[in-house]
Amino acid sequence: MKLEQLMEGVPFTLVQGSLDTEIADIIYDSRKAAPGLLFVCIVGTQRDSHEFAADCAAKGVSALVIQHDIDLSALPDVTVVKVESSRYAMALMSANLFGNPARQMTMIGVTGTKGKTTTTHMIKSVLEAAGRKVGMIGTNGIYFLGHHQETANTTPESYELQKTFREFLDAGCDTALMEVSSQGLMMDRVAGVHYDVGVFTNLSPDHIGPGEHKTFEEYRSWKGQLFKRCDVGVVNIDDENTEALLEGHTCKLVTYGCDEKADYRETGYELLRTHDFLGVAFHVTGKDEMDVKVNMPGEFSVYNALAALAVGKVLGLPDEAIHEGLGKCVVKGRVELVPISKKFTILLDYAHNEVSTESLLTTLRAYKPHRLVVVFGCGGNRSKLRRYGMGEICAKMADFSILTEDNNRFEKVEDILADIRVGMNKGNPDAKFVEIPDRLDALHYAVDHAQEGDLIAVIGKGHETYRDREGVKTPFLERELLEEYAQQIGLE
């Protein structure tokens, strides 16, 4: 593709060279420099890659995109274009490179502090029940038509994002569904992408600090950008930040929640529990009347389901698909049931800090289990505050805790458990717990000592497929390990 075609829609100045320069691909990692490529110089939070421009030129790149002036004396044969923002330019150039695939699919973006992953999975389940072919991008990775890939970020860098959209389209997807993080919006990863539907779940302080957002207000403002880039905004009317987040929005709004003004309103829910079902049933009124059943527990599942239902309605999907999609949706590692026994309930969840642990245990406690048992640890080479907090919460809220490893990384598991004990002693000096350093042994212990009616939450790793010890990752998928052990001991 000629550089001129690649730069379509991007404001730029040609500093030297020719717009007829042929470009084979775009890179932003100088280590990938090679003839025929275009290198985008980005000003990052840690380094400014403009300093690698000369190295890339020496390796034969055909063109450079710069954001600020650099010494061009050593780059006489390289085409150079200057832009106001390299990240923004790379997003639009990447879309052009891959043929603007997002314009050829229904685009759905979900933003918020909590619930993005579960809500996107629910929407995907509803869409697929209606016969749509969906590609999904988020915290749990990339999914499309039986394929799964891991991602480094909730919202991938713009080049990878556009490449993924192209893969979706080529595979036959008609819909792209994604989590849109505040970082993804702020860093122009989704620049140039217009969404048919944008979804807002809820907002609370998060991602505030060095290299992220300076204030909560800034965090909220970037989340709100999604609703200046979509046709219809499906938003949680009950969240106290909704009005401020939507300031300056340009989309039509559809609301959900418990507020009587909501377009799709929940009017009371019922908790349901069997050996293979832990969820809620509720009635929806407003623009439609419907009874809904969701195989995920707690009030937050009601909100996530309302969001998915509203998206389905906006897209004109049949009620049967909405019922079926919500009823069978399962999210790996998010209150994920592992139905290995009729005697007790065991589930996996990604809760790995104080706030998410408290939220989960509050939800599970409402089901009135015989005992609420928690299997947990904390990651190594991470803040000790997380260990103290999780220990304190579990000591207060669980009937019994099984302390074990998480991803120890380069720390000793004994040191991590000692920190957790500090928190537990603060939460409840009389808390009942046992320490089993090896996580597989801890899982076996939880199963072997389960009592009738227990609800056992294995938290911290969720959807992860590995265990990290001293920087070495080995396979460790808790669902499979629990199922294998249940079969091994003949559990009923």
C-alpha positions in Angstrom: 0.0 0.0 0.0 1.3 3.5 -0.8 2.0 5.8 2.1 -0.6 8.3 0.7 -3.3 5.6 1.0 -2.1 4.7 4.5 -2.4 8.3 5.7 -6.0 8.8 4.5 -7.9 10.8 7.1 -4.7 11.5 9.1 -3.6 15.2 9.4 0.1 15.3 8.6 3.0 17.2 7.1 5.4 15.5 4.7 8.8 16.4 6.0 10.8 14.6 3.4 10.5 11.8 0.8 7.5 10.8 -1.2 3.9 9.8 -0.5 4.3 7.2 -3.3 6.5 5.2 -0.9 5.3 1.6 -0.8 4.6 0.3 2.7 4.3 -3.4 3.5 3.4 -3.1 7.2 3.3 -0.8 10.2 5.5 -1.4 13.3 5.9 0.5 16.6 8.6 -1.8 18.1 12.0 -0.8 16.8 13.3 -4.4 17.2 11.0 -5.4 14.3 12.6 -2.9 11.9 13.2 -4.2 8.3 13.0 -2.9 4.7 9.6 -1.9 3.4 8.1 -1.1 6.9 6.8 2.1 8.4 8.0 2.8 12.0 5.7 4.9 14.2 7.7 6.9 16.8 5.6 7.0 20.0 6.2 9.1 23.1 5.5 6.5 25.8 5.2 6.7 29.6 8.7 5.1 30.0 10.5 5.9 26.8 10.3 8.0 23.7 10.8 5.8 20.7 11.9 8.7 18.5 15.4 8.0 19.8 15.3 4.7 17.8 14.4 6.4 14.5 18.0 6.4 13.3 18.5 2.7 14.1 15.3 1.8 12.2 16.5 3.9 9.3 19.8 2.0 9.3 17.8 -1.3 9.2 16.1 -0.1 6.0 12.6 1.0 7.0 10.9 2.9 4.2 9.2 5.6 6.3 8.9 7.1 9.7 6.0 8.8 11.5 7.2 11.4 14.0 5.4 13.5 16.6 8.2 15.9 17.3 11.2 17.1 15.4 14.3 14.8 15.3 17.7 15.1 13.7 17.2 14.0 10.0 20.8 14.4 8.9 21.5 10.7 9.2 18.1 9.8 7.5 18.4 11.2 3.9 16.7 8.2 2.2 13.8 7.7 4.5 10.3 9.2 4.0 9.3 11.1 7.1 5.8 12.4 8.0 5.0 14.5 11.0 1.7 14.3 12.9 0.2 15.9 16.0 -0.2 12.5 17.8 1.6 9.3 16.8 -0.8 7.1 18.6 -3.8 8.7 16.9 -2.1 8.5 13.5 -1.2 4.8 14.1 -4.8 3.9 14.9 -6.2 5.4 11.7 -3.3 4.1 9.6 -3.8 0.6 11.0 -7.5 0.8 10.1 -6.5 1.8 6.5 -3.9 -0.9 6.3 -6.4 -3.6 7.1 -9.2 -2.2 5.0 -11.2 -0.5 7.7 -12.8 -3.8 8.9 -14.8 -2.2 11.8 -17.0 -0.3 9.2 -18.2 -3.7 7.9 -19.4 -5.2 11.2 -21.8 -4.3 13.9 -19.6 -2.7 16.6 -20.4 -2.9 20.3 -18.2 -1.4 23.1 -18.6 -2.0 26.8 -17.0 0.3 29.4 -17.2 0.7 33.2 -15.1 -0.2 36.3 -16.7 -3.5 37.1 -18.8 -5.9 35.1 -17.2 -5.3 31.6 -16.1 -8.9 31.2 -19.3 -10.6 32.4 -21.5 -8.2 30.4 -19.6 -8.7 27.2 -19.9 -12.5 27.6 -23.6 -12.1 28.2 -24.1 -10.0 25.1 -22.1 -12.5 23.1 -24.2 -15.4 24.4 -27.4 -13.5 23.4 -26.1 -12.5 20.0 -25.0 -16.1 19.2 -28.4 -17.4 20.4 -29.9 -15.1 17.7 -27.6 -16.6 15.1 -25.0 -13.8 14.9 -21.3 -14.6 14.4 -19.4 -12.7 17.1 -15.8 -11.8 17.7 -15.0 -10.7 21.2 -12.1 -8.8 22.8 -11.4 -8.3 26.5 -9.8 -9.2 29.7 -10.2 -12.9 29.1 -8.6 -12.6 25.6 -9.9 -12.8 22.1 -12.6 -15.2 21.0 -14.1 -15.8 17.6 -15.8 -18.8 16.1 -14.0 -21.4 18.2 -10.6 -19.6 18.3 -9.0 -18.1 21.4 -6.0 -15.9 21.8 -4.5 -14.2 24.9 -4.1 -10.4 25.0 -1.7 -8.2 26.9 -4.3 -5.5 27.5 -8.0 -5.4 28.0 -8.1 -3.1 24.9 -5.2 -4.1 22.6 -2.9 -1.5 21.0 -4.5 0.0 17.8 -2.5 -2.0 15.3 -3.3 -5.3 17.0 -6.9 -4.2 17.4 -7.4 -3.5 13.7 -5.6 -6.7 12.7 -8.0 -8.6 15.0 -11.0 -6.9 13.4 -9.7 -8.0 10.0 -9.4 -11.6 11.3 -13.0 -11.4 12.6 -14.2 -10.2 9.3 -12.3 -12.7 7.2 -13.5 -15.6 9.5 -17.1 -14.6 8.8 -18.0 -12.5 11.9 -20.8 -10.0 11.5 -20.3 -8.4 14.9 -17.3 -7.2 16.9 -17.9 -6.9 20.7 -15.2 -5.5 23.0 -14.3 -4.1 26.4 -13.3 -0.5 26.0 -11.0 0.6 28.8 -10.3 4.2 29.9 -6.7 3.6 29.0 -7.7 2.3 25.5 -9.7 5.5 25.0 -7.0 7.9 26.4 -4.2 6.2 24.5 -6.0 6.3 21.2 -6.2 2.5 20.8 -9.8 2.8 19.6 -9.3 6.1 17.7 -11.3 6.0 14.5 -13.6 3.2 15.6 -17.3 4.1 15.7 -19.6 1.9 17.7 -23.2 1.1 16.9 -23.8 0.5 20.6 -21.8 1.7 23.6 -22.5 0.2 27.1 -21.8 1.7 30.5 -21.9 -0.7 33.5 -20.8 1.4 36.6 -18.0 3.5 37.9 -15.8 3.6 41.0 -12.2 4.8 41.6 -9.7 2.6 39.7 -6.6 3.1 37.5 -5.7 6.3 39.2 -2.0 6.9 39.7 1.4 7.2 37.8 1.1 6.2 34.2 -2.7 6.0 34.4 -5.2 8.7 35.3 -4.4 11.7 37.4 -7.8 12.0 39.1 -11.1 10.2 39.3 -12.7 13.0 37.3 -10.2 12.4 34.5 -10.8 8.7 34.6 -14.6 9.3 34.4 -14.2 11.8 31.5 -12.2 9.2 29.4 -14.8 6.6 30.0 -17.4 9.0 28.8 -15.7 9.5 25.5 -17.3 6.2 24.3 -20.6 8.0 24.2 -19.3 10.5 21.8 -18.3 7.7 19.5 -21.5 5.5 19.3 -25.0 5.7 17.9 -26.8 4.3 20.9 -25.6 4.4 24.5 -27.0 1.7 26.8 -26.3 3.0 30.3 -26.9 2.2 34.0 -29.3 4.8 35.2 -28.7 3.9 38.9 -25.0 4.8 39.0 -24.3 8.1 40.7 -21.7 9.0 38.0 -23.9 8.4 35.0 -25.0 12.0 34.5 -21.4 13.4 34.8 -20.0 10.6 32.6 -22.4 11.4 29.8 -21.7 15.1 29.7 -21.4 16.1 26.1 -22.6 12.8 24.8 -23.8 12.7 21.1 -25.7 9.3 21.1 -29.3 8.3 21.7 -29.6 6.9 25.2 -31.3 3.7 26.4 -31.3 3.2 30.2 -31.5 0.2 32.5 -31.6 -0.3 36.3 -34.0 -0.2 39.2 -35.0 3.4 38.8 -38.6 3.8 37.8 -37.4 6.0 34.8 -35.3 3.2 33.4 -36.2 1.9 29.9 -35.6 -1.6 31.1 -36.3 -1.9 34.9 -35.8 -4.8 37.3 -38.6 -5.1 39.8 -37.2 -7.5 42.3 -35.1 -10.6 42.0 -35.0 -14.1 43.6 -31.8 -16.0 44.4 -31.7 -19.6 43.0 -29.3 -22.4 44.0 -29.0 -26.0 43.1 -25.9 -28.2 42.9 -25.3 -27.0 39.3 -27.0 -23.6 39.3 -26.2 -20.5 41.4 -28.0 -17.6 39.9 -31.0 -15.2 39.9 -34.4 -14.8 38.4 -36.0 -11.4 38.0 -38.8 -9.6 36.2 -38.2 -6.8 33.7 -40.7 -3.9 33.0 -40.5 -0.7 31.1 -40.2 -0.8 27.3 -40.8 -4.5 27.6 -42.2 -7.1 30.0 -40.1 -10.2 30.5 -39.0 -12.8 33.1 -35.3 -13.5 33.1 -33.2 -16.3 34.6 -29.4 -16.0 34.8 -26.9 -18.7 35.9 -24.7 -16.1 37.8 -25.3 -15.0 41.4 -26.0 -11.7 43.0 -27.4 -8.3 42.3 -24.5 -7.3 40.0 -25.5 -10.2 37.7 -29.0 -8.6 37.4 -27.4 -5.3 36.3 -25.1 -7.1 33.8 -28.0 -9.1 32.4 -30.2 -6.0 32.1 -27.4 -4.4 30.0 -27.2 -7.4 27.8 -31.0 -7.5 27.4 -31.1 -3.8 26.5 -28.4 -4.3 23.8 -30.4 -7.2 22.4 -33.5 -5.0 22.3 -31.6 -2.2 20.6 -30.3 -4.6 17.9 -33.8 -6.0 17.4 -33.0 -9.6 18.6 -35.9 -11.9 19.4 -36.9 -12.5 23.0 -36.2 -16.2 22.7 -32.5 -15.4 21.9 -32.3 -13.1 24.9 -33.8 -15.8 27.2 -31.6 -18.5 25.9 -28.4 -16.4 25.8 -28.8 -15.2 29.4 -29.8 -18.6 30.7 -26.8 -20.5 29.5 -24.0 -17.9 29.7 -20.9 -18.9 31.6 -17.9 -16.7 32.1 -14.6 -18.5 32.7 -13.2 -17.6 36.1 -16.1 -15.2 37.0 -18.3 -17.0 39.7 -17.9 -20.0 37.5 -19.5 -23.1 38.9 -17.7 -26.4 38.8 -20.5 -28.9 39.3 -18.6 -31.9 40.7 -20.9 -32.8 43.6 -24.6 -32.6 44.6 -23.5 -32.3 48.3 -21.8 -28.9 48.0 -21.2 -26.0 45.5 -17.8 -25.0 44.4 -16.9 -22.1 42.1 -14.0 -20.2 40.7 -13.6 -16.4 40.7 -10.9 -13.9 39.7 -11.4 -11.8 42.9 -7.8 -10.8 43.8 -8.1 -7.7 45.9 -10.0 -6.6 49.0 -12.9 -4.9 47.2 -13.7 -7.7 44.8 -13.3 -10.3 47.5 -15.8 -8.4 49.8 -18.2 -8.0 46.9 -18.1 -11.7 46.1 -18.4 -13.0 49.6 -21.3 -10.6 50.3 -23.0 -12.0 47.2 -22.4 -15.7 48.2 -23.4 -15.1 51.8 -26.9 -14.1 50.6 -27.4 -17.7 49.5 -27.2 -18.9 53.1 -24.7 -21.7 52.7 -24.1 -24.2 55.5 -20.5 -22.9 55.5 -18.9 -20.3 53.3 -15.4 -21.6 52.6 -12.7 -19.6 50.7 -9.5 -21.0 49.1 -7.1 -18.1 48.4 -3.6 -16.7 48.3 -2.0 -13.5 47.0 0.4 -12.8 44.1 4.1 -12.4 44.8 6.0 -9.2 44.0 2.8 -7.2 44.5 1.6 -4.8 47.2 1.4 -6.2 50.7 -1.7 -4.1 51.2 -3.7 -6.5 49.0 -2.6 -9.4 51.3 -3.6 -7.6 54.5 -7.0 -6.6 52.9 -7.9 -10.0 51.6 -6.9 -11.7 54.8 -9.0 -9.2 56.8 -12.1 -9.7 54.7 -11.9 -13.5 54.6 -11.4 -13.6 58.3 -14.6 -11.5 58.8 -16.8 -13.0 56.2 -15.8 -16.7 55.7 -16.6 -19.5 58.0 -13.4 -21.2 57.0 -10.4 -20.2 54.9 -7.8 -22.3 53.2 -4.7 -20.2 52.7 -2.5 -21.3 49.8 -0.3 -20.0 47.0 -1.4 -17.8 44.1 1.3 -16.8 41.6 4.3 -16.6 43.9 6.5 -15.2 41.2 9.9 -14.5 43.0 8.6 -14.5 46.6 8.5 -17.4 49.0 4.9 -18.6 49.6 5.7 -18.7 53.4 6.3 -14.9 53.4 3.1 -14.2 51.5 1.0 -16.4 53.8 2.6 -14.6 56.8 1.3 -11.3 55.5 -2.2 -12.7 54.9 -2.2 -13.9 58.5 -1.6 -10.4 59.7 -4.7 -9.3 57.9 -6.7 -12.2 59.2 -5.7 -11.5 62.8 -6.9 -7.9 62.3 -10.2 -9.0 60.8 -11.0 -11.8 63.3 -8.4 -13.2 65.7 -10.6 -16.3 66.1 -11.0 -16.9 62.4 -10.8 -20.6 61.4 -8.3 -21.4 58.7 -5.6 -23.8 57.6 -2.4 -23.2 55.6 -1.7 -25.5 52.6 1.1 -24.0 50.5 0.7 -26.1 47.4 -2.5 -24.9 45.6 -3.3 -28.3 44.2 -3.2 -29.9 47.6 -5.4 -27.0 48.8 -8.0 -27.8 46.2 -8.0 -31.5 47.2 -8.3 -30.5 50.8 -11.3 -28.3 50.1 -13.1 -31.2 48.3 -12.1 -33.8 50.8 -13.4 -31.7 53.8 -16.5 -30.2 52.2 -19.7 -30.5 54.2 -23.3 -30.9 53.1 -24.6 -27.5 51.9 -21.1 -25.8 51.8 -20.4 -23.1 49.3 -16.7 -23.1 48.4 -15.1 -20.1 46.6 -11.7 -20.7 45.0 -10.5 -17.2 44.3 -7.6 -15.2 42.9 -6.8 -17.1 39.6 -10.2 -17.4 37.9 -9.6 -17.9 34.2 -5.8 -18.2 34.4 -4.3 -21.4 33.0 -1.0 -21.4 34.7 0.9 -21.3 38.1 3.9 -18.9 38.3 6.7 -20.0 40.6 10.0 -18.2 40.5 9.1 -16.8 37.1 8.4 -20.2 35.6 4.8 -20.7 34.4 3.4 -24.2 34.4 -0.1 -25.4 33.3 -2.6 -25.0 36.1 -6.3 -24.9 35.1 -8.4 -25.1 38.3 -11.6 -26.3 36.6 -9.9 -29.3 35.0 -7.9 -30.1 38.1 -11.1 -30.2 40.2 -13.0 -32.3 37.7 -10.1 -34.7 37.4 -9.9 -35.1 41.2 -13.7 -35.6 41.6 -13.5 -38.4 39.0 -10.4 -39.9 40.6 -12.1 -40.2 44.0 -15.5 -41.1 42.7 -17.3 -38.0 44.0 -21.0 -37.9 43.6 
